[in-house]
Amino acid sequence: MTQLRLAIVGAGPAGIYAADILLKAERKFNVAIDLFEQLPAPYGLVRYGVAPDHPRIKGIINALRDVLDRGDIRVFGNVRFGEDITLDDLKRHYHAVIFSTGAVRDTTLDLPGIDAEGSYGAADFVSWFDGHPDVPREWPLEAESVAVLGNGNVALDVARMLARHADDLLPTEIPANVYDGLKASKVTDVHVFGRRGPAQVKFTPLELRELGELHDVDTVVYDEDFDYDQASLDAIASNKQVMVIDRVLQSWRQRPGANGVGGEASRRLHLHFYAKPVEIVADDEGRVSAFRYERTRPDGQGGVVGTGEIREIAIQAMYRAIGYFGSPLPGVPFDERHGVIPNHEGQILRAGSNDVVPGAYTTGWIKRGPVGLIGHTKSDAMETVRHLINDQGSWWQPEDPSEAAIPALLAERGVRYTDLDGWHNLDQHELALGEAEGRVRIKVVERDEMVRVSRAE
């Protein structure tokens, strides 16, 4: 029976699904899979990119856990590709590799004032409130009025976490430093801006509904944004998701606080549509002081055109939530424009050509960009795995494909790697921390402590 020793770099949903699909689908090969992850814990953005008050979404971890706990996939955590292990190392010990490193940094925005003090990327803020070990423990939350730029789920996550009262997050796995930071926040108003109208938003009905359920927070919409054109009416009539979103927004128009009048809550979350960014205004000391935007209007085809009307709203902080962007990997081709590894259906291509790189594959957001949900991730992995199987003749020929090679190599280099048993140690430790305070879980945040607990040192 042909043997396939496969390395997968990135232990988020994309990497784990690819491993699961290959192990279940392929019976012609004796498949052995090693999963490498730069963080001490697995699950990627499901652990570090989903707001802590979303337990339903975090339930995806249970499905991923079932895959890993079968025992037919080895996990090497706290291993940095390009530093602790290289592409040459993988070629020496495996027949092929799949890169599933995702997209974890903010896409850039060319806007005057974007670099002012108090202007942040949403990905950095999400990493902070999710307890990512490689970001600072503190986050500046002195602003009373905050703007969030974007009309996707991440924008709503950021807005909700900024507007929500910290005590209402205590039942979640929110780390202690994040609770303390949010508890001291001075925010009173959070403004979410989108370039197009309510019928063209990218967030889901579930995300939207949650905004209207926040304790002591008025959700504010404005009548001027609901003069729909025919394209918007058609979208509402033909798309169930858009219909539900419109129904939710229309109900908010009847609430106290609509149009910014009559609300009694101590905090307000405003949704502004038809707002094209023009400038982040900074004061004399270089700090964010206002957001300037152009009022747009529908163009009749689902898009917008500018009206020439410039508006300005006073703010002290700006969060851009306009998308994630991939990061290059040492020795691996990278498309700087789109933030992905260039590929044909998961087969990595040489930079600037259509030539396939033998033995090298990709899946997930680093393959196709930060679009789609978990269902897309599974079909994406299937496509990549199909090519990997069919490309048997072009796999690498490793010098030492033995199972003992990688643990020995990492030990020789002094890498304090974590394994699946280590994740179980950390998982139980976090659950115990939570139980002691009547909560489900409290995350360990410091990388060294995560490693120490995982390795039972």
N, C-alpha and C positions, 0 to 999 in steps of 0.2 A: 504494500500500500504506500502511495506517495505521501511523504511527510511535508507539511507546511508549518514552519515556525514563523509566526507573524508578530510584528511589533505594532502597537497602536499608540500614538502619542496624543494624549488628551483624554481624560477619563470623565468627560461630561456625557450627556445623553447620546450625542452622535457617535462617540467612540464605543460606548457600551452597547448601543444598538447594533453597530457594525459587527462587533465581536459575537453577539448573540445570534444574529442572522447567519453569519458564516458557520458557527458551530451547529446550528440547527439544520441548515440547508445542505451542507456539504458532507456527504458520506464517503466519497471516493478518497478523501485525504485523512491522514492522521494529523489533525489540526491542534497546534499548541499556540496559545495567544498570551502575550505579555502586554499589559496596559501600563503606560508610563504617564505620570501626572506630576506637574511642577508643584502643586499644593500638597500638603500632607493628607488631605481628605479628598475623596472622589466627588463626582456629581456636578462639577463645573457650575454653570450659571443657575442650575436648579437650586444649588446651595448658596451661591453668591450673587445671583442676579434677580431673585424673586423677593419681593417685599415680605418681611416677616409676618405680616397680617394676611397672608395668602396661603393658609394651610391646605386648601383644596389643590392648589397648583403644586405645592410641595409634596403632595401625595404621590407625585410622579416618582419621587425617590423610592417609594416602596417597590415599584415595579423594577427600577434599576437595581435595588438591593437584591431582589430575587435572582436577577441574572448573575450578579457577582457571587452570591452565596451558594450557587450551585457547585462552586469549587473547581470549575474547569478553565478559569481565567486567573492568571497571576497579576497582582497589582503591585506596582512600584511607585509609591508616592514620594513627594519631596525630592523629585529628581528633575532637574532643569535640562531640557534638551538644548544642546549647543554648549553646555558647560559641564554637567555631570556625565552626560552621555552624548555622543555625536553621531552624525549620519554615517561616518566611517565605522563606528562601533556597531551600528545596526546592520550594516552590510556584512560585517564580519560574523554576526551571530544569528541573522534571520534571512528568510527568503524574500520578504517584502515588508513594507511599512505603510500604514495608513495614518495620515496626519488629520487630527480632528480637534484642533486647538481653538476653534471658535473665533469669536470677535468680542473683545472685552474693553476696547478703548473707544472714546467718543470720536465720531467723525468730525472733521473740521468744518468751521463755518466762517466764510469770508464776509465779515460784517464789521464796520467801524466800531471801535470800542470793545471788541470781543475779548481783548486781553486785559481789560480794566480789572482792578481789584474788586472782588465780589462777583466776578463772572466765572461760572463753573460748568464743567461737563457733567451730565447726568450720570454717566457711568462711574465717575469717581464718587459721587454722592451715594449711589446704590452700593458700591463696594464698601463704603464707610458704614452705612446702616445695616449691611448684611454681615459685618464683622470679618471682612476680608483681611487676612493676616499681613498683607503687603502694603497697606495704606495707613496713614497716620490715625492715631486713636482719637484725635480731636477734630471737630468740624465747626467752622465759624457760623453761628446762628444768631447774630446780633440784629439782623434786618427785621424790620416790622412789615415792610411791603416787599414781596418777592414775585418775580416773573418766572414762568416756565414756558419755554418755547418748544412747541411740538404738539401734535394731535394723535400720538400713538399711545400704547399701553404704558410704555416707560414714562412718558410725560405725566400720565395720570398717577402712576406709582409715586413719582417724585412729589407731585402736588399733594397727594393724599398724606404721605409721610410728613410733609412740611406742615400741613394744616391740622393733622390729627393731634389730639392731646396725648402726651407721653404716657399717662396713666392707663389710657385705653389700650396701649400696646403691651402692658405687663403680662397678659396671658400668653403672649407669643414667645418666641425664642430670642427676642431682642437682647443683644449683649448689654452689660451694665453700663459701659461707657457711652453707648448710643442712647440708652434711656436717660442718662444724666444730661447729655447734650441736648436732647429734644425737650427735656423737662425745663431747661433754662432758656429755651428759644423765646424770642420776643415777638415772633410773627403774629400779625393780626389779619393780614390779607395776602392771599396767594392768587396770582393772576395767570391763567393758562391761555396762551395765544396760539391760534391756528390760522394759516394763510387762506384756507378755503372755508366752506360753510359746514353747517351741522350734518348735512347729508353726505359729506365727503370725508368724514373723519376716519382714522385708521384704528381707533381703539374698539374694544369689544363691549357688548352690552353689559356683561358682568362687571367689567372694570368701571364702567360709567355708573351703574347702579350703586356701587359701593361708596361713591362720592356722596350720594344723597343720604347715606345712612350714618354719617359721622356724627358723633356726639358733640353738641355745642359748636357746630360749624354750619353756617348758612351757605348753601350752594346757590350761586348767583348767575343767572343768565339774563340776556338783554333782548328785548322785543325786536330791536332793529336787525337782529341776526336771523329772523325767521320769516322774512319776506322772500319765500322760495321762488326760484325760477322753475321752468318746466322740467329741466334736466334733474333738478333735485326732487321734484314731485314724482318723476318717473322712477328715480332710484328708490324712493320710499315705497312706492307701489310694487316694485318688482323684486326687492331684496329684503328678506325677512329680518336680517340683522339690522339693516338701516331703518326698517320700520320700527323695530323695538327701540333703537337709539332715539329716534324722533319722538316716540311715545314717552320715553323717560324725560327727555328735555322739555317737551310740551307740558308735562305734569309739573315740572319745576317752575314753569312760568306762572303757575297759579299759587305758588308758595309765598309766604312773607319773605321779603328779602330780594324778590325778583326785581331786576333793574336797579339793585343796590338800595332799595327803599323798604323800610319796615321790618327788617330782620332784627332779632334780639340776641343772636349768638355772639360769643366773644371773638370768634374768628369767622372769616368769610373766604370762600373759595370761588373765584370768578372765572367763568368760561367766556373768552372773547373769540369770536370767529371773524373771518374776513379781515385779517390783520397781517400785512406783509412787513417783515422786519426791515427797518431802515438804518437804525443806529442804536447802540448802547451808549448813552450819554454818561460821561464821567465828570466828576467835580474837579476842582483845582488840585486836589491831592491824588487824582487818578482812581478814585473809587466810584463804583456804579452809583448813579443818582437818578437815572430815568431811562425809560424804554421808549424809543420813538418808532412809530410804525405808520405805514400807509394803509388807509382803509381801502379794501378791494370790493369788488362786486362780482356776481356770477357772470360768466361769459356765454351761458346758454348751452354749454356742452360738458358741464361738469368741472370746468376750470374756473379761473378768475382773471380779471384784469384790474389794473390799478385805477383808482378814481382821482388821484392827485391830492386827496385830502390827507394831510399829515396830522397825526395825533401823538400825544405824549402823556405818559403816566409815570408818576414818581415811584421809584423803587430803590432798594438798597442792595439787591442781589438778583442775579439772573442765572437760570439753569437752562442750558440748551439740551433738549432731548430729541434730537433729530436723527438718531441712528448710531449704531455701533460700527466699528471698523476693525478689520483684522490686523495682525502684526506679523512682520516677516520672521521667518525661522532661518537660522544659520545653514547655509548650503542648499536651501530649498528655493526654487523659483518663486517670485512674488510679483503680483500686479499692484503697483503702488497707486494706481488711479482708483481701482475698485476695492482694494484692501482684501484680496483673495489670492489663493494659490491658483495660477492658471491651469486649467484642466479641461479634459474632454470626458464628460460623464464620470468624473472621479479619477481618471488617469491623468497624472501630473504631466504637464507639457513643459518643454524647455523654454526658457525666457525668449520671447519674441518669435516663436515658431510654433508649428503644429506637430512637432516631433515629440513622441511620448517618451518620458523618462522611465526606463525599465524598473520594475519593482517598487515604484513609488506612487501612492494613491492618496486621495483626500476625500473627506466627507464633512457634512455639517456646514456651519456658517463660514468657515475658512474656505470652503469649496464654492458656495453659491452666494455668499453675502448674508447679512442678518435679516433674513425674511423667512416667514413661515413658522408654524408651530410644531409640536411634537410629531404629529402625523407626517409632516413634510420630512422631518428628520429621519424617520423610519424608511420611507420610500427612497430618500436620498442615499441612505446607507445600502439599500438593496441594489441600487444601480452601480455603486462603487464595487460592492462585493462581487457582483456578476462579472465585471471586467477582471477583477483580480483572479477569479477562478479560471476564466477563459484564457488568461495570459500566462498560464503555467510555464510555457516554454521560455518566457523572458524573465522569470524570477531570478533573483540573485543566487549565487552559489556560495553559501557561507563557509568560512574556514572552520568555525567551531559552533555548531548549532546546539550544543548540549545545554540542558536546563541549568546546570551549575555555573555556566559561564558568566551570566549577568550578575547574580549575587556576589560572585567572587570579584568581578570587575568593579562594582560599586564599593565593595568593602575595601578593595585595594586603594581606591581613590578617596576613601574617608567620607563617603556619602552616607548620611544618616537617613536612609530610606525607610519608608513605612510600607507595610503590606496590608493584606486584607484583615488579618488578625489585629493589626494595629488600628485599623479603622473601627473594628468592633470595640476595641478598648476605648477609643476616643468617643465613640457613639454612646457607650454605656456611661462613661464619665460625664458627658454633657447631660444625659437624661437624669443622672443622679443629682447634678447641680440644680437642674430644674425642679426635681421632686422636692428637694430641701426647701424650696421657696414656693411650692404650690404651683409650679409651672411645668409645661411639657418638657422643655429643654432650655438650657442656657449655653450658648455657643462659647467655646474657647476661642479666643481671638489671636493671641500671640503665637507666631509660628513655632518658636522654640518650645513653648508649652505644649502645643499640639503634638510636636514630634516626641517630646518627653513622655507624654501620656500614652501615645500610640506605641512607643517602644518599651513602655513599662520601666522606664529608667528611674 
